Structure formats: C-alpha cells, structure tokens
Amino acid sequence: DVAATLVPDFATARVHWQFVVSGTPTADCGAAGVDTVRVQVFDGAGNVERGATFACTDGIGVIPLLSTGAHRFVADAFDGQQNRVFQERTGNPRGVSANLALGPNDVAVALEP
C-alpha cells in the first residue's frame, strides 16, 4: 500500500464581510439593507482573475481556483433592487490586498456607504 498526501495546487479565498453603519462595523445584512455581495479578485498585475456574487446572509464567500501570490479583492454590496449601497474603499486602486498561499486563505473586507 502507498499512502499519499494530496496538497492543493491552487489558493482558495474565504472572503468575510462587514458593513460600516453609522460608524460601527456590523455583519447584520438586514441592518445594513444588503441582499448580495459581489467580489472581484485581481491578480498582482491588476488583471481580473475571478469574481463571484454571494447572498449576504451567507456571511462568507468562497472563491476557489486562484493563483498564489499578490491579489486585490474589491467588494460591493447591493440591496434588493440591485442598487450599490456599500463598497470597499480601501487603497488606490481600491481593494483589500492579500498575499495568497496554497490552500485556504481568509480575507476580510469592510464595506462603507
């Protein structure tokens, strides 16, 4: 018998979101008036690598099959009418920077009105 340990050959981002409501961070989608969260992932060269839209109540969005290394995560939150009500305002260009390793990686975004 041969035992093998499989190692992932890609990175996965687990994106966690919060909303700044009246200066206070909250994960409460109802209080923030958010239905969906859209996340775009850019590679180190600024090219779109992947994107996904999640139900806000999921509380976390998993984006698989990403390359390793430097990335930028840009998130926007939408109400039930698809109006953007919150956005990631960090950085220039905007987005949260993360250096992804093989396997799961946690990325936190704070969205503002």
C-alpha angles and dihedrals in degrees: 000000000000121000117207130188112210116215119195114248093206140049126249122203120212102198116202119191139201132177126222105227115180089341095308124107115233137170090204104120093190094053089048093046092233127147103169139020121208119201125191119193119207124192124229091275092055096254121138107255101175141336138193142178121223137188106256091228089063085076091204135046123208118210112186135189098045125151119245124254134045118003139164122218119205117189132187128182125213135197124226091279091054093250112148105243101166135024141181106258100177120120137000108287087032121251143084114277120224134171105219123211128194112288127014122355127183118224122183123202127188113203123204132197 
